[in-house]
Amino acid sequence: MLRNTSRIAAAVLGSAALAATAVLPAAAAGHGHGHGHAPAPRHRSAVVLGAIQYDSPGRDDHSNRSLNAEYVTVKNTGRMPVNLRGWSLSDRAGHTYRFGTFRLDGHRQVRVHTGIGRNNRWDVFQDRRDYVWDNHRGTAVLSNDHRRIVDTESWGHGHRH
């Protein structure tokens, strides 16, 4: 009887451990979060952050050319187009760019530049006259039109993925 009780207890514990590991990947689905911050809940989305050029190449001379060399890429990894109207891209300091009417086709990407320019299918512009992304440490946060965080990406000293 003791032997059967031990087997049942082992089976129950094993099932509980298996169930716990099945839940963990869903909670860890988001990548990158700010240093010292608990990760915000992520909502599964085909639209994610791609390449980030947070340190404009060359001298930071505040020229429009230099400002536009700083950008964040937003990618649609799915097949279907996504309307990004109301979506936002922000940093932890509160700088926020909100997309106007913009359709991101499936398997396409758009670069969100810091400076001034004319929006098209591949590039949109924040129309700022100062840099947004910190060269040494920062976090880009992509939120959907319901203000839910769908992706984050961090860089620099002390960040964790």
Accessible surface in RSA format (square Angstrom, percent):
REM  Atomic radii and reference values for relative SASA: ProtOr
REM  Chains: A
REM  Algorithm: Lee & Richards
REM  Probe-radius: 1.40
REM  Slices: 20
REM RES _ NUM      All-atoms   Total-Side   Main-Chain    Non-polar    All polar
REM                ABS   REL    ABS   REL    ABS   REL    ABS   REL    ABS   REL
RES MET A   1   193.78 100.4 151.05 100.0  42.73 101.7 122.51 104.2  71.27  94.4
RES LEU A   2   144.11  80.3 138.18  98.9   5.93  14.9 140.21  98.5   3.90  10.5
RES ARG A   3   173.21  72.7 164.58  83.9   8.63  20.6  49.84  68.1 123.37  74.8
RES ASN A   4    85.77  59.2  84.70  81.8   1.08   2.6  17.41  41.9  68.37  66.1
RES THR A   5    73.60  52.3  71.55  72.5   2.05   4.9  58.33  78.3  15.27  23.1
RES SER A   6    63.53  53.7  53.44  71.3  10.10  23.3  36.75  78.3  26.78  37.5
RES ARG A   7   149.87  62.9 141.80  72.3   8.06  19.2  58.84  80.4  91.03  55.2
RES ILE A   8   112.77  64.2 111.27  82.9   1.50   3.6 112.77  81.2   0.00   0.0
RES ALA A   9    48.77  44.8  42.07  64.9   6.70  15.2  48.41  68.2   0.35   0.9
RES ALA A  10    63.80  58.7  50.60  78.1  13.20  30.0  55.84  78.6   7.96  21.1
RES ALA A  11    62.65  57.6  49.04  75.7  13.60  30.9  60.57  85.3   2.08   5.5
RES VAL A  12    92.44  60.8  88.48  80.1   3.95   9.5  91.50  79.5   0.94   2.5
RES LEU A  13   126.05  70.2 122.07  87.3   3.98  10.0 122.35  85.9   3.70  10.0
RES GLY A  14    40.57  50.0   0.00   N/A  40.57  50.0  34.85  95.6   5.71  12.8
RES SER A  15    71.32  60.3  61.96  82.7   9.36  21.6  35.24  75.0  36.08  50.5
RES ALA A  16    58.19  53.5  44.98  69.4  13.22  30.1  53.27  75.0   4.92  13.0
RES ALA A  17    58.71  54.0  49.60  76.5   9.11  20.7  57.77  81.4   0.94   2.5
RES LEU A  18   129.09  71.9 125.61  89.9   3.49   8.8 128.58  90.3   0.51   1.4
RES ALA A  19    59.16  54.4  50.73  78.3   8.43  19.2  58.07  81.8   1.08   2.9
RES ALA A  20    56.02  51.5  46.28  71.4   9.74  22.2  54.43  76.7   1.59   4.2
RES THR A  21    74.65  53.1  69.95  70.9   4.70  11.2  63.01  84.6  11.64  17.6
RES ALA A  22    74.47  68.5  47.84  73.8  26.63  60.6  57.63  81.2  16.85  44.6
RES VAL A  23    98.45  64.8  95.08  86.1   3.37   8.1  98.44  85.5   0.00   0.0
RES LEU A  24   112.54  62.7 112.05  80.2   0.50   1.3 112.10  78.7   0.44   1.2
RES PRO A  25    87.19  63.5  74.34  67.8  12.85  46.7  81.87  67.6   5.32  33.0
RES ALA A  26    75.10  69.1  53.10  81.9  22.00  50.0  58.34  82.2  16.76  44.4
RES ALA A  27    85.99  79.1  45.48  70.2  40.51  92.2  57.62  81.1  28.36  75.1
RES ALA A  28    74.97  68.9  51.15  78.9  23.81  54.2  60.24  84.8  14.73  39.0
RES ALA A  29    61.29  56.4  26.82  41.4  34.47  78.4  36.59  51.5  24.70  65.4
RES GLY A  30    25.44  31.4   0.00   N/A  25.44  31.4   7.87  21.6  17.57  39.4
RES HIS A  31    73.74  40.3  71.38  49.6   2.36   6.0  54.24  55.9  19.50  22.7
RES GLY A  32     0.32   0.4   0.00   N/A   0.32   0.4   0.00   0.0   0.32   0.7
RES HIS A  33    30.09  16.4  30.09  20.9   0.00   0.0  13.98  14.4  16.10  18.7
RES GLY A  34     3.91   4.8   0.00   N/A   3.91   4.8   3.80  10.4   0.11   0.3
RES HIS A  35   102.53  56.0  87.41  60.8  15.12  38.7  58.58  60.4  43.95  51.1
RES GLY A  36    62.59  77.2   0.00   N/A  62.59  77.2  30.10  82.6  32.49  72.8
RES HIS A  37    95.41  52.1  88.23  61.3   7.18  18.4  53.81  55.5  41.60  48.4
RES ALA A  38    92.13  84.7  62.20  96.0  29.93  68.1  68.41  96.3  23.73  62.9
RES PRO A  39    82.51  60.1  64.06  58.4  18.45  67.0  64.62  53.4  17.88 111.2
RES ALA A  40    30.74  28.3  20.66  31.9  10.09  22.9  26.07  36.7   4.67  12.4
RES PRO A  41   106.49  77.6  92.35  84.2  14.14  51.4 104.50  86.3   2.00  12.4
RES ARG A  42    48.60  20.4  19.81  10.1  28.79  68.6  17.61  24.1  30.99  18.8
RES HIS A  43    72.99  39.9  69.45  48.3   3.54   9.1  44.08  45.4  28.91  33.6
RES ARG A  44   221.14  92.8 177.41  90.4  43.72 104.1  85.91 117.4 135.23  82.0
RES SER A  45    34.44  29.1  10.07  13.4  24.37  56.1  15.29  32.6  19.15  26.8
RES ALA A  46    41.57  38.2  27.28  42.1  14.30  32.5  32.79  46.2   8.78  23.3
RES VAL A  47     0.96   0.6   0.96   0.9   0.00   0.0   0.96   0.8   0.00   0.0
RES VAL A  48    38.86  25.6  38.86  35.2   0.00   0.0  38.86  33.8   0.00   0.0
RES LEU A  49    12.85   7.2   0.44   0.3  12.41  31.2   0.44   0.3  12.41  33.4
RES GLY A  50    17.90  22.1   0.00   N/A  17.90  22.1  10.61  29.1   7.30  16.3
RES ALA A  51    68.69  63.2  51.27  79.1  17.42  39.6  62.74  88.3   5.95  15.8
RES ILE A  52    32.19  18.3   6.31   4.7  25.88  62.4   7.03   5.1  25.16  68.3
RES GLN A  53    55.64  31.1  54.41  39.8   1.23   2.9   4.44   9.5  51.20  38.8
RES TYR A  54    67.71  31.6  67.10  38.2   0.61   1.6  26.57  20.0  41.14  50.7
RES ASP A  55    62.25  43.6  59.49  59.2   2.77   6.5  11.00  25.9  51.26  51.1
RES SER A  56     2.18   1.8   0.00   0.0   2.18   5.0   0.00   0.0   2.18   3.1
RES PRO A  57    89.15  65.0  66.43  60.6  22.73  82.6  77.12  63.7  12.03  74.8
RES GLY A  58    71.95  88.7   0.00   N/A  71.95  88.7  42.45 116.5  29.50  66.1
RES ARG A  59   188.75  79.2 169.83  86.6  18.92  45.0  85.48 116.8 103.27  62.6
RES ASP A  60    60.10  42.1  37.96  37.8  22.13  52.3  19.00  44.7  41.10  41.0
RES ASP A  61    69.47  48.7  43.43  43.2  26.05  61.6  13.36  31.4  56.11  56.0
RES HIS A  62    96.70  52.8  81.08  56.4  15.62  40.0  61.06  62.9  35.64  41.5
RES SER A  63    45.66  38.6  34.99  46.7  10.67  24.6  41.28  87.9   4.38   6.1
RES ASN A  64    66.87  46.1  58.53  56.6   8.35  20.1  31.90  76.8  34.97  33.8
RES ARG A  65   211.68  88.9 198.73 101.3  12.94  30.8  77.30 105.6 134.38  81.4
RES SER A  66    10.54   8.9   5.77   7.7   4.76  11.0  10.20  21.7   0.34   0.5
RES LEU A  67     4.63   2.6   4.63   3.3   0.00   0.0   4.63   3.3   0.00   0.0
RES ASN A  68    26.53  18.3  23.10  22.3   3.43   8.3  14.06  33.8  12.47  12.1
RES ALA A  69    33.12  30.5  22.88  35.3  10.24  23.3  32.21  45.4   0.91   2.4
RES GLU A  70     0.46   0.3   0.46   0.3   0.00   0.0   0.00   0.0   0.46   0.4
RES TYR A  71    31.83  14.9  31.83  18.1   0.00   0.0  10.43   7.8  21.40  26.4
RES VAL A  72     0.00   0.0   0.00   0.0   0.00   0.0   0.00   0.0   0.00   0.0
RES THR A  73     2.57   1.8   2.57   2.6   0.00   0.0   1.15   1.5   1.41   2.1
RES VAL A  74     0.00   0.0   0.00   0.0   0.00   0.0   0.00   0.0   0.00   0.0
RES LYS A  75    76.93  37.5  76.93  47.2   0.00   0.0  21.38  19.2  55.55  59.2
RES ASN A  76     2.29   1.6   0.04   0.0   2.26   5.4   0.00   0.0   2.29   2.2
RES THR A  77    69.61  49.5  50.35  51.0  19.25  45.9  41.43  55.6  28.18  42.6
RES GLY A  78    19.34  23.8   0.00   N/A  19.34  23.8  19.34  53.1   0.00   0.0
RES ARG A  79   196.56  82.5 173.65  88.5  22.91  54.6  61.54  84.1 135.03  81.8
RES MET A  80   133.12  68.9 131.30  86.9   1.82   4.3 109.46  93.1  23.66  31.3
RES PRO A  81    53.57  39.0  35.69  32.5  17.88  65.0  36.00  29.7  17.57 109.2
RES VAL A  82    36.90  24.3  33.18  30.0   3.72   9.0  36.90  32.1   0.00   0.0
RES ASN A  83    90.97  62.7  75.91  73.4  15.05  36.2  30.98  74.6  59.99  58.0
RES LEU A  84     0.00   0.0   0.00   0.0   0.00   0.0   0.00   0.0   0.00   0.0
RES ARG A  85   139.38  58.5 133.35  68.0   6.04  14.4  39.31  53.7 100.07  60.6
RES GLY A  86    20.73  25.6   0.00   N/A  20.73  25.6  18.18  49.9   2.55   5.7
RES TRP A  87    17.35   7.0  17.35   8.4   0.00   0.0  14.40   7.7   2.95   4.8
RES SER A  88     9.18   7.8   9.18  12.3   0.00   0.0   0.00   0.0   9.18  12.9
RES LEU A  89     2.42   1.3   0.22   0.2   2.20   5.5   0.22   0.2   2.20   5.9
RES SER A  90    20.11  17.0  19.82  26.5   0.29   0.7   6.42  13.7  13.69  19.2
RES ASP A  91    18.56  13.0  11.58  11.5   6.97  16.5   6.47  15.2  12.09  12.1
RES ARG A  92   111.78  46.9  76.31  38.9  35.46  84.4  46.90  64.1  64.88  39.3
RES ALA A  93    84.45  77.6  40.40  62.3  44.05 100.2  52.83  74.4  31.61  83.7
RES GLY A  94    54.89  67.7   0.00   N/A  54.89  67.7  33.42  91.7  21.47  48.1
RES HIS A  95    69.02  37.7  63.18  43.9   5.84  14.9  39.79  41.0  29.23  34.0
RES THR A  96    58.06  41.3  37.19  37.7  20.87  49.7  23.57  31.7  34.49  52.1
RES TYR A  97    28.94  13.5  25.65  14.6   3.29   8.6  21.71  16.3   7.23   8.9
RES ARG A  98   110.22  46.3  91.23  46.5  18.99  45.2  49.43  67.6  60.79  36.8
RES PHE A  99     4.54   2.3   0.71   0.4   3.83  10.0   0.71   0.4   3.83  11.0
RES GLY A 100    41.30  50.9   0.00   N/A  41.30  50.9  33.95  93.2   7.35  16.5
RES THR A 101   114.88  81.7  85.83  87.0  29.05  69.2  70.92  95.3  43.96  66.5
RES PHE A 102    25.24  12.6  20.96  13.0   4.29  11.2  25.15  15.2   0.10   0.3
RES ARG A 103   159.85  67.1 138.73  70.7  21.12  50.3  52.70  72.0 107.14  64.9
RES LEU A 104     2.91   1.6   2.72   1.9   0.19   0.5   2.91   2.0   0.00   0.0
RES ASP A 105    46.27  32.4  44.23  44.0   2.04   4.8  14.61  34.4  31.67  31.6
RES GLY A 106    15.67  19.3   0.00   N/A  15.67  19.3   1.73   4.7  13.94  31.2
RES HIS A 107   120.26  65.7  96.31  66.9  23.95  61.3  79.06  81.5  41.20  47.9
RES ARG A 108   131.21  55.1 124.39  63.4   6.82  16.2  26.33  36.0 104.88  63.6
RES GLN A 109    86.23  48.2  82.22  60.1   4.02   9.6  23.20  49.4  63.03  47.8
RES VAL A 110     0.42   0.3   0.00   0.0   0.42   1.0   0.42   0.4   0.00   0.0
RES ARG A 111    94.61  39.7  94.59  48.2   0.02   0.1   9.11  12.5  85.50  51.8
RES VAL A 112     0.00   0.0   0.00   0.0   0.00   0.0   0.00   0.0   0.00   0.0
RES HIS A 113    16.93   9.3  16.93  11.8   0.00   0.0  15.65  16.1   1.28   1.5
RES THR A 114     0.00   0.0   0.00   0.0   0.00   0.0   0.00   0.0   0.00   0.0
RES GLY A 115     0.00   0.0   0.00   N/A   0.00   0.0   0.00   0.0   0.00   0.0
RES ILE A 116    64.27  36.6  61.04  45.5   3.22   7.8  61.04  44.0   3.22   8.7
RES GLY A 117    35.00  43.2   0.00   N/A  35.00  43.2  19.67  54.0  15.33  34.3
RES ARG A 118   212.60  89.3 198.16 101.0  14.44  34.4  77.15 105.4 135.45  82.1
RES ASN A 119    86.00  59.3  63.92  61.8  22.08  53.2  20.65  49.7  65.35  63.2
RES ASN A 120    69.17  47.7  54.62  52.8  14.55  35.0  37.11  89.3  32.06  31.0
RES ARG A 121   147.43  61.9 137.13  69.9  10.30  24.5  61.58  84.2  85.85  52.0
RES TRP A 122   145.90  58.5 143.19  69.3   2.71   6.4 123.94  66.1  21.95  35.6
RES ASP A 123    34.21  24.0  34.21  34.1   0.00   0.0   3.67   8.6  30.54  30.5
RES VAL A 124     2.05   1.3   2.05   1.9   0.00   0.0   2.05   1.8   0.00   0.0
RES PHE A 125    28.93  14.5  23.00  14.2   5.93  15.4  23.00  13.9   5.93  17.0
RES GLN A 126    23.95  13.4   4.59   3.4  19.36  46.1   1.52   3.2  22.43  17.0
RES ASP A 127    85.07  59.6  63.64  63.3  21.42  50.7  22.13  52.1  62.94  62.8
RES ARG A 128    63.82  26.8  58.88  30.0   4.93  11.7  18.14  24.8  45.68  27.7
RES ARG A 129   186.33  78.2 169.71  86.5  16.61  39.6  67.23  91.9 119.10  72.2
RES ASP A 130    83.54  58.5  82.58  82.2   0.96   2.3  30.46  71.7  53.08  52.9
RES TYR A 131    41.27  19.3  26.44  15.0  14.83  38.6  26.56  20.0  14.71  18.1
RES VAL A 132    13.22   8.7   2.14   1.9  11.08  26.7   2.92   2.5  10.30  27.9
RES TRP A 133     7.45   3.0   3.28   1.6   4.17   9.8   4.27   2.3   3.18   5.2
RES ASP A 134    74.87  52.4  62.14  61.8  12.73  30.1  26.89  63.3  47.98  47.9
RES ASN A 135    47.53  32.8  32.31  31.2  15.23  36.7   6.40  15.4  41.13  39.8
RES HIS A 136   131.62  71.9 125.71  87.4   5.91  15.1  86.39  89.0  45.23  52.6
RES ARG A 137   124.94  52.5 117.69  60.0   7.25  17.3  23.88  32.6 101.06  61.3
RES GLY A 138    17.19  21.2   0.00   N/A  17.19  21.2  16.33  44.8   0.86   1.9
RES THR A 139     6.53   4.6   4.78   4.8   1.75   4.2   0.00   0.0   6.53   9.9
RES ALA A 140     0.00   0.0   0.00   0.0   0.00   0.0   0.00   0.0   0.00   0.0
RES VAL A 141     9.58   6.3   9.52   8.6   0.06   0.1   9.52   8.3   0.06   0.2
RES LEU A 142     0.12   0.1   0.12   0.1   0.00   0.0   0.12   0.1   0.00   0.0
RES SER A 143    12.38  10.5  12.38  16.5   0.00   0.0   3.04   6.5   9.33  13.1
RES ASN A 144    19.73  13.6  19.32  18.7   0.41   1.0   1.69   4.1  18.04  17.4
RES ASP A 145    76.91  53.9  52.35  52.1  24.56  58.1   7.66  18.0  69.25  69.1
RES HIS A 146   125.15  68.4 102.42  71.2  22.73  58.2  64.31  66.3  60.85  70.8
RES ARG A 147   183.23  76.9 160.70  81.9  22.53  53.7  56.57  77.3 126.66  76.8
RES ARG A 148   118.10  49.6 114.43  58.3   3.67   8.7  16.34  22.3 101.76  61.7
RES ILE A 149    33.55  19.1  30.68  22.9   2.88   6.9  30.68  22.1   2.88   7.8
RES VAL A 150    12.44   8.2   1.47   1.3  10.97  26.4   1.47   1.3  10.97  29.7
RES ASP A 151     3.98   2.8   3.90   3.9   0.08   0.2   1.16   2.7   2.82   2.8
RES THR A 152     0.62   0.4   0.62   0.6   0.00   0.0   0.62   0.8   0.00   0.0
RES GLU A 153    36.07  20.7  36.07  27.3   0.00   0.0  14.94  28.9  21.13  17.3
RES SER A 154     3.67   3.1   0.65   0.9   3.02   7.0   0.65   1.4   3.02   4.2
RES TRP A 155    15.72   6.3  15.05   7.3   0.67   1.6  15.66   8.3   0.07   0.1
RES GLY A 156    28.67  35.4   0.00   N/A  28.67  35.4  17.13  47.0  11.54  25.8
RES HIS A 157   140.90  77.0 134.85  93.7   6.04  15.5  92.40  95.2  48.50  56.4
RES GLY A 158    42.95  53.0   0.00   N/A  42.95  53.0  28.48  78.2  14.47  32.4
RES HIS A 159    55.12  30.1  37.05  25.8  18.07  46.2  31.14  32.1  23.98  27.9
RES ARG A 160   126.35  53.0 121.64  62.0   4.70  11.2  62.93  86.0  63.41  38.4
RES HIS A 161   127.62  69.8  74.43  51.7  53.19 136.1  68.31  70.4  59.31  69.0
END  Absolute sums over single chains surface
CHAIN  1 A    10292.4       8314.2       1978.1       5743.2       4549.1
END  Absolute sums over all chains
TOTAL         10292.4       8314.2       1978.1       5743.2       4549.1
